[in-house]
């Protein structure tokens, strides 16, 4: 019964494991799909029970291969004890009464139908190195070197397996002698001395096997130099036959079959830790250009992880920039899934480093390193460490951080960009280093120009614009020129009214700057802004003057509301009284059919000839023409006539107020008489008549006394500065010891 249970467990484990566990004692791997068969094993895909490792599982079924049990057991015993980069890496094994299991790194059998010449040469070097280790260091003989004994990793590297016939050097009755006849095709590739009884196996035995592998790789024509080596490996005399060590030494000579840039780079990376600083610097300087010619799969899955490990643990010395350049070049065409698994975790750890040389190199290559990472990973894991560079004590780090902000901005999202990144850049506009100030402005301009990556109008108006206005007064000419260039680039996103009232006046003095580049930049910026203002002006209405007394009354009510809220002071009170008086006066005149007479203006004589209304000049009137109350601090308002139509020539305003200018601004004279005269209408304008009409004088308007402002000395208190918003929010020329833009962030 126990045998049946063991058999069921073994069978189910090969299908896919039992409940997340393989069901095999001391074997923490789940057996998956069968993918190939290599004597005497069936090869399955598998994973560790914790899901962290993908493996290949070699399964030997005892009931169906009882004569090969000793060979499978020999392979399991040798795999447990051998550790070498060129030997198939053992990860776990188990033996039950029904089967033998060996779990290794994820590999597949060697397939030469789709081959790369560089990978074949590197694979031969790997196998030869493994044979040298087995023969000289372990004192063993592989005795079965062939295509079926070689497996390939996902990176394209060759691994030596097939240890079923391995035995000790000098064994009189080696395993290969006893079981060699069981191996399919072994008689055709067996070394001659195996057939001779009493001859002990040596390293020359595996030299013959290496020659067999080379022959399987190059069935038609061998590369230059390899044919001679192959002949020496096939020497029938074991004493004169070339060994694996001899093959490596001869193939690596200048012009040899293994003397290629790819093989040299792979060998250097394997021994980089024992190289001196000069050798490492020279190698990394040329690695970027050479990596473009390397096999892509091998470079991405083998070389790239080694380079990242080298940078992370300090093996690159001062060559971080060159190594990261190679990393960017190799990873440029990786898909997002593979990039997130191989490169992204290392980049996150590298940005958290405090090594300034490494951080500077990362900032230099930020664009290439971030391109394959997900935006959420960049925002949550990379940006916090990146932002610390804005305040670094080293100017080189601050400047590199500012430049890298262009690559970081599209990846962090609009929220982080407007709430944090743009504020760091604005602070950098006030940096002590003029070069950093200039580059900060250029970076801001590229982010804020039309079509930029997400800087909204609020940040542009209340954060960026004050910094630009401050930079216009910088003592360093390139900073002023950069500020002008950015202003011109951002002009179309600003409100035209703000541009006309605040930006253009700030730029105008730079039209006569002492530096020619600044003058040229100022002229370009002014031209762009004037075009923007003209376009806005064409869309404005012809006039904003009020045509009816009702509208004036509505404006008076708005002014009264402002006064009620405490804004405007005594000037608003006086204005309200004056407007009320003017409205009352217009009402009384309309009831009596007469107009008030102004001093110094006479009516037209009755016998004078009247000109056609369309040709004559409008007669001069004594009162001020109707205007719109544009400011809550205006001193008076004039009621415009609504009965006469506007002349064809339009309104003409006379700025010469004469002696009655004081009356026009609402100054109270109690001695003046309130007389009115009937009027005639000529040319669409109301003309004062010569016949006086006596009106009742209204009650005197008591002017509101102006508040007495108490003079305050400097010791008492500081003058209260009103809080301003918009483009004028920044007070230019702030104190030298403070950052003038900090108050707006």
Buried (B, 14 or more C-beta within 10 A) or exposed (E): EEEEEBBEBBEBBBEEBBEEEBBBEEBBBBBBEBEEEBBBBBBBBBBBBEEEBEBBBBBBBBEEBEEBBBBBBBBBEBBEEBEBEBBBBBBBBBBBEBBBBBBBBBBBBBEEEEEBEBBBBBBBBBBBBBBBBBBBEBEBBBBBBBBBBBBBBBBBBBBBBBBBBBBEBEBEEBBBBEBBEBBEEBEEBBBBBBEEEEBBBBBBBBBBBBBBBBBBBBEEEBEEBBEEBBEBBBBEEBEEBBBBBBBBEBBBEEEBBBBBBBBBBBBBBEEBEEBEEEEBBEBBBEBBEBBEEBBBBBBBBBBBBBBBEBBBEEBBBEBBBBBBBBBBBBBEEBEEEBBBEBBBBBBBBBBEBEEBBBBBBBBBBBBBBBBBBBEEBBBEBBBEBBBBBBEBEEEBBBBBBBBBBBBBBBBBBBEBBBEBBBBBBBBBBBBEBBBBBBBBBBBBBBBBBEEBBBBEEEBBBBBBBBBBBBBBBBEBBBBBBBBBBBBBBBBBBBBBEBBBEBBBEBBEEBEEBEEEBBBBBBBBBBEBBBEBBEEBEEEEEEEEEBEEBEEBBEBBEEBBEBBEEEEBBBBBBBBBBBBBBBBEBBEBBBEEEBBBBBEEBEBBEEEEEEEEBEEBEBBEBBBBBBBBBEEBBBEBBBBBBEEBEEBEBEEEEEEEEEEBEEBBEBEBEEEEEEBBBBBBBBBBBBBBBBEBBEBEEEEEBEEBEEEEEEEEEEEEEEEEEEEEEBBBBBBEEBEEEEBBBEEBB
